[in-house]
Amino acid sequence: MFSIEYSKAARKALKAMPRNVAGLVMEKIEALAVDPHVPNNNVKKLTNHPGYRLRVGDWRVVYTVHEQKLLIAVVRIAPRGGVYQ
């Protein structure tokens, strides 16, 4: 199982969003940590960024996977329109 590391911006976004949505986002990230390479329709490789994006409703989670450290680094969590800027 991979460990999860949240950036300062990601933690701030989780605190700012409604509690039930934050719980759902964290639940999806934890499910991803079990096996980040399992086929998932809500995960896509980013083209202009070295990471991936996870779609949770109207929210997007941008993360990177570090295989050597067994680590998922959550870079950013934001609504659909503003996450890629």
MIVOKOL-888356 format. One record per residue (C-alpha): x, y, z; residue number from 1; residue in three letters. Coordinates in steps of 0.02 Angstrom, whole numbers, padded with zeros to 5 digits. Layout:
<pt x="X" y="Y" z="Z" guza="NUM" fike="ALA"/>
...
! end
This chain:
<pt x="00000" y="00000" z="00000" guza="1" fike="MET"/>
<pt x="00061" y="00174" z="-00043" guza="2" fike="PHE"/>
<pt x="00070" y="00312" z="00086" guza="3" fike="SER"/>
<pt x="-00014" y="00479" z="00049" guza="4" fike="ILE"/>
<pt x="00067" y="00649" z="00068" guza="5" fike="GLU"/>
<pt x="-00036" y="00808" z="00048" guza="6" fike="TYR"/>
<pt x="00041" y="00973" z="-00004" guza="7" fike="SER"/>
<pt x="00002" y="01129" z="00096" guza="8" fike="LYS"/>
<pt x="-00116" y="01190" z="-00042" guza="9" fike="ALA"/>
<pt x="-00207" y="01023" z="-00046" guza="10" fike="ALA"/>
<pt x="-00233" y="01024" z="00143" guza="11" fike="ARG"/>
<pt x="-00298" y="01202" z="00133" guza="12" fike="LYS"/>
<pt x="-00420" y="01155" z="-00005" guza="13" fike="ALA"/>
<pt x="-00485" y="01007" z="00097" guza="14" fike="LEU"/>
<pt x="-00518" y="01121" z="00245" guza="15" fike="LYS"/>
<pt x="-00608" y="01249" z="00136" guza="16" fike="ALA"/>
<pt x="-00729" y="01128" z="00050" guza="17" fike="MET"/>
<pt x="-00887" y="01058" z="00130" guza="18" fike="PRO"/>
<pt x="-00850" y="00919" z="00254" guza="19" fike="ARG"/>
<pt x="-00949" y="00785" z="00162" guza="20" fike="ASN"/>
<pt x="-00859" y="00824" z="-00002" guza="21" fike="VAL"/>
<pt x="-00689" y="00825" z="00084" guza="22" fike="ALA"/>
<pt x="-00729" y="00655" z="00159" guza="23" fike="GLY"/>
<pt x="-00774" y="00586" z="-00012" guza="24" fike="LEU"/>
<pt x="-00615" y="00656" z="-00091" guza="25" fike="VAL"/>
<pt x="-00506" y="00583" z="00047" guza="26" fike="MET"/>
<pt x="-00596" y="00416" z="00032" guza="27" fike="GLU"/>
<pt x="-00559" y="00409" z="-00156" guza="28" fike="LYS"/>
<pt x="-00376" y="00454" z="-00128" guza="29" fike="ILE"/>
<pt x="-00360" y="00318" z="00005" guza="30" fike="GLU"/>
<pt x="-00438" y="00191" z="-00114" guza="31" fike="ALA"/>
<pt x="-00311" y="00245" z="-00244" guza="32" fike="LEU"/>
<pt x="-00169" y="00216" z="-00119" guza="33" fike="ALA"/>
<pt x="-00209" y="00031" z="-00111" guza="34" fike="VAL"/>
<pt x="-00157" y="00011" z="-00294" guza="35" fike="ASP"/>
<pt x="-00130" y="00169" z="-00397" guza="36" fike="PRO"/>
<pt x="-00111" y="00069" z="-00558" guza="37" fike="HIS"/>
<pt x="-00279" y="-00020" z="-00556" guza="38" fike="VAL"/>
<pt x="-00386" y="00030" z="-00706" guza="39" fike="PRO"/>
<pt x="-00500" y="00174" z="-00655" guza="40" fike="ASN"/>
<pt x="-00611" y="00279" z="-00768" guza="41" fike="ASN"/>
<pt x="-00587" y="00432" z="-00658" guza="42" fike="ASN"/>
<pt x="-00396" y="00436" z="-00671" guza="43" fike="VAL"/>
<pt x="-00303" y="00506" z="-00819" guza="44" fike="LYS"/>
<pt x="-00120" y="00542" z="-00854" guza="45" fike="LYS"/>
<pt x="-00090" y="00728" z="-00875" guza="46" fike="LEU"/>
<pt x="-00007" y="00785" z="-01036" guza="47" fike="THR"/>
<pt x="00082" y="00944" z="-00979" guza="48" fike="ASN"/>
<pt x="00120" y="00886" z="-00803" guza="49" fike="HIS"/>
<pt x="00216" y="00734" z="-00738" guza="50" fike="PRO"/>
<pt x="00067" y="00674" z="-00635" guza="51" fike="GLY"/>
<pt x="-00111" y="00611" z="-00644" guza="52" fike="TYR"/>
<pt x="-00282" y="00681" z="-00609" guza="53" fike="ARG"/>
<pt x="-00421" y="00600" z="-00511" guza="54" fike="LEU"/>
<pt x="-00599" y="00658" z="-00541" guza="55" fike="ARG"/>
<pt x="-00715" y="00661" z="-00391" guza="56" fike="VAL"/>
<pt x="-00878" y="00742" z="-00444" guza="57" fike="GLY"/>
<pt x="-00842" y="00923" z="-00488" guza="58" fike="ASP"/>
<pt x="-00673" y="00917" z="-00398" guza="59" fike="TRP"/>
<pt x="-00505" y="00868" z="-00471" guza="60" fike="ARG"/>
<pt x="-00356" y="00797" z="-00377" guza="61" fike="VAL"/>
<pt x="-00185" y="00816" z="-00459" guza="62" fike="VAL"/>
<pt x="-00057" y="00694" z="-00391" guza="63" fike="TYR"/>
<pt x="00107" y="00610" z="-00430" guza="64" fike="THR"/>
<pt x="00159" y="00430" z="-00394" guza="65" fike="VAL"/>
<pt x="00333" y="00394" z="-00326" guza="66" fike="HIS"/>
<pt x="00362" y="00208" z="-00351" guza="67" fike="GLU"/>
<pt x="00529" y="00196" z="-00258" guza="68" fike="GLN"/>
<pt x="00458" y="00274" z="-00099" guza="69" fike="LYS"/>
<pt x="00284" y="00196" z="-00116" guza="70" fike="LEU"/>
<pt x="00213" y="00371" z="-00103" guza="71" fike="LEU"/>
<pt x="00067" y="00465" z="-00181" guza="72" fike="ILE"/>
<pt x="00098" y="00652" z="-00170" guza="73" fike="ALA"/>
<pt x="-00064" y="00752" z="-00184" guza="74" fike="VAL"/>
<pt x="-00010" y="00914" z="-00267" guza="75" fike="VAL"/>
<pt x="-00174" y="01007" z="-00287" guza="76" fike="ARG"/>
<pt x="-00361" y="00990" z="-00257" guza="77" fike="ILE"/>
<pt x="-00477" y="01115" z="-00341" guza="78" fike="ALA"/>
<pt x="-00642" y="01130" z="-00435" guza="79" fike="PRO"/>
<pt x="-00642" y="01073" z="-00615" guza="80" fike="ARG"/>
<pt x="-00613" y="01243" z="-00695" guza="81" fike="GLY"/>
<pt x="-00466" y="01302" z="-00591" guza="82" fike="GLY"/>
<pt x="-00359" y="01152" z="-00555" guza="83" fike="VAL"/>
<pt x="-00252" y="01156" z="-00713" guza="84" fike="TYR"/>
<pt x="-00198" y="01338" z="-00704" guza="85" fike="GLN"/>
! end
